[in-house]
Amino acid sequence: MEYITLKNTDIKVSRLCMGGCPMGGYGWGNVQENELIDAVNKALDIGVNFFDTAETYGLGQSEITLGKALGSRRDKAVISDKFGVHAMKGQPTFYDNSHDYIIEACEGSLKRLGTDYIDVYTVHYRDGKTPLCEVAETLDELKKQGKIRYAALSNIHEDDKAELESLKGRFVSFQDEYSLACRKNEKEMLDFAQNFSLTPLTWGSLGQGILTGKYNLDNVNFGADDRRSREIYVNFHGEKLKKNLEIVEVLKKISAEVGKSVSAVAIRFILDFLPDSVVITGIKRPSQLLSNAEALDWHLSAQQIKMLDDISK
Ligand SMILES: NC(=O)c1ccc[n+]([C@@H]2O[C@H](COP(=O)([O-])OP(=O)(O)OC[C@H]3O[C@@H](n4cnc5c(N)ncnc54)[C@H](OP(=O)(O)O)[C@@H]3O)[C@@H](O)[C@H]2O)c1
């Protein structure tokens, strides 16, 4: 199994992380709890030990399902959890990184996960008012209490750099959207990884599913309960969809050459192109986990990387 050690830690994680957004139970079409639980266990069986969730996914449901799935195997898993999106049914959602909110959010997440500690506790979104050094202090408090092991960031951008300068080493990783369908964050991600001592974790790594090779112009009519029916999920709409299907054609060609799934080739591109990265993919069932895990322990040739780089630039 292909592992890396997260920056500034002693935590070894598989370079594939199982994304827990579908475990929230809504917004991804048909999702079955038993299949999610089987997928988590299949992951552990084959050595995929990294699981991402957030308090906001299904308003806590994702954490509940992950905790239930891990059960007595909790110590074999590295849990990445996220806080800071204050969402309650029927009320407007807002970002909150205040001290009291973080302390309360962590208690809730620990309870739902059924664990004593979270390995990597992540600021899901900055709230625009709490200075990052204050957030880091609150997270230090949680570390001292043994409730979290490490702190991490997500969706950080250029204007966060000044604050991060004096906090190098206090955070271990950052999450951002990156895939063959979305390369706009590439330069910034390389910069954060190289100059701020952070492990890059990519989300939307399969372009929300378009890069798996199973979609075409005729079968992307998602139900109203699937987030991808909304135009904000650009990968499935208009010209962007057509462009993505051109990328998929190249992925299919390489998939046939290397004898791996189309998703595996899309994931391998990230693993080979973004040094020391971890790829998070949303997973709904064991077959998706296994197909995505085919991405590990091999490399694309320089020519295959160039073909994918050229078509997705
Ligand atoms: N930090 C953040 O702000 C942030 C934001 C978004 C996501 N995330 C994290 O990143 C994870 C992944 O991102 P994402 O869920 O947006 O998108 P993604 O990984 O690009 O796409 C996931 C979807 O692709 C389909 N899929 C996955 N593997 C497949 C396979 N082998 N064969 C066929 N279909 C497959 C599944 O949906 P269908 O079967 O329905 O097609 C799955 O739900 C999330 O679960 C979450 O943990 C973090």
The ligand as a Tripos MOL2 file, in Angstrom:
@<TRIPOS>MOLECULE
LIG
   48    52     1     0     0
SMALL
NO_CHARGES

@<TRIPOS>ATOM
      1 N1        -12.8160   20.5070    2.1310 N.am      1 LIG1
      2 C1        -13.8920   20.7160    1.4040 C.2       1 LIG1
      3 O1        -14.4210   21.8350    1.3470 O.2       1 LIG1
      4 C2        -14.4950   19.5840    0.6240 C.ar      1 LIG1
      5 C3        -15.4280   19.8710   -0.3920 C.ar      1 LIG1
      6 C4        -15.9670   18.8100   -1.1000 C.ar      1 LIG1
      7 C5        -15.5870   17.5020   -0.8180 C.ar      1 LIG1
      8 N2        -14.7060   17.2430    0.1960 N.ar      1 LIG1
      9 C6        -14.2910   15.8510    0.5170 C.3       1 LIG1
     10 O2        -13.8150   15.2360   -0.6430 O.3       1 LIG1
     11 C7        -14.5740   14.0750   -0.9330 C.3       1 LIG1
     12 C8        -14.5750   13.8370   -2.4270 C.3       1 LIG1
     13 O3        -15.0640   14.9440   -3.1680 O.3       1 LIG1
     14 P1        -16.4370   14.8900   -3.9140 P.3       1 LIG1
     15 O4        -17.2800   13.9170   -3.1660 O.co2     1 LIG1
     16 O5        -16.8920   16.2680   -4.1170 O.co2     1 LIG1
     17 O6        -16.1750   14.3390   -5.3590 O.3       1 LIG1
     18 P2        -15.4300   13.1500   -6.1150 P.3       1 LIG1
     19 O7        -14.6210   12.3290   -5.2360 O.co2     1 LIG1
     20 O8        -14.7990   13.8100   -7.2640 O.co2     1 LIG1
     21 O9        -16.6650   12.2920   -6.6920 O.3       1 LIG1
     22 C9        -17.3340   11.3860   -5.8630 C.3       1 LIG1
     23 C10       -18.4600   10.6690   -6.5970 C.3       1 LIG1
     24 O10       -17.9730   10.0020   -7.7810 O.3       1 LIG1
     25 C11       -18.6490    8.7410   -7.9200 C.3       1 LIG1
     26 N3        -17.6010    7.7040   -7.8740 N.ar      1 LIG1
     27 C12       -16.5200    7.6360   -7.0290 C.ar      1 LIG1
     28 N4        -15.7440    6.5880   -7.3320 N.ar      1 LIG1
     29 C13       -16.3060    5.9690   -8.3800 C.ar      1 LIG1
     30 C14       -15.9590    4.8300   -9.1520 C.ar      1 LIG1
     31 N5        -14.8690    4.1360   -8.9080 N.pl3     1 LIG1
     32 N6        -16.7760    4.4730  -10.1770 N.ar      1 LIG1
     33 C15       -17.8940    5.1730  -10.4510 C.ar      1 LIG1
     34 N7        -18.2760    6.2660   -9.7460 N.ar      1 LIG1
     35 C16       -17.5040    6.6560   -8.7220 C.ar      1 LIG1
     36 C17       -19.6470    8.6270   -6.7770 C.3       1 LIG1
     37 O11       -20.9220    9.1930   -7.1650 O.3       1 LIG1
     38 P3        -21.9570    8.4870   -8.1850 P.3       1 LIG1
     39 O12       -21.7900    7.0100   -8.0400 O.co2     1 LIG1
     40 O13       -23.2890    8.9950   -7.7550 O.co2     1 LIG1
     41 O14       -21.5620    9.0190   -9.5430 O.co2     1 LIG1
     42 C18       -19.0310    9.5540   -5.7310 C.3       1 LIG1
     43 O15       -19.9550   10.0480   -4.8110 O.3       1 LIG1
     44 C19       -15.9070   14.3040   -0.2240 C.3       1 LIG1
     45 O16       -16.6150   13.1000    0.0170 O.3       1 LIG1
     46 C20       -15.4310   14.9780    1.0320 C.3       1 LIG1
     47 O17       -14.9270   14.0290    1.9530 O.3       1 LIG1
     48 C21       -14.1230   18.2670    0.8860 C.ar      1 LIG1
@<TRIPOS>BOND
     1     1     2 1
     2     2     3 2
     3     2     4 1
     4     4     5 ar
     5     4    48 ar
     6     5     6 ar
     7     6     7 ar
     8     7     8 ar
     9     8     9 1
    10     8    48 ar
    11     9    10 1
    12     9    46 1
    13    10    11 1
    14    11    12 1
    15    11    44 1
    16    12    13 1
    17    13    14 1
    18    14    15 2
    19    14    16 1
    20    14    17 1
    21    17    18 1
    22    18    19 2
    23    18    20 1
    24    18    21 1
    25    21    22 1
    26    22    23 1
    27    23    24 1
    28    23    42 1
    29    24    25 1
    30    25    26 1
    31    25    36 1
    32    26    27 ar
    33    26    35 ar
    34    27    28 ar
    35    28    29 ar
    36    29    30 ar
    37    29    35 ar
    38    30    31 1
    39    30    32 ar
    40    32    33 ar
    41    33    34 ar
    42    34    35 ar
    43    36    37 1
    44    36    42 1
    45    37    38 1
    46    38    39 2
    47    38    40 1
    48    38    41 1
    49    42    43 1
    50    44    45 1
    51    44    46 1
    52    46    47 1
@<TRIPOS>SUBSTRUCTURE
     1 LIG1         1 GROUP 0 **** ****
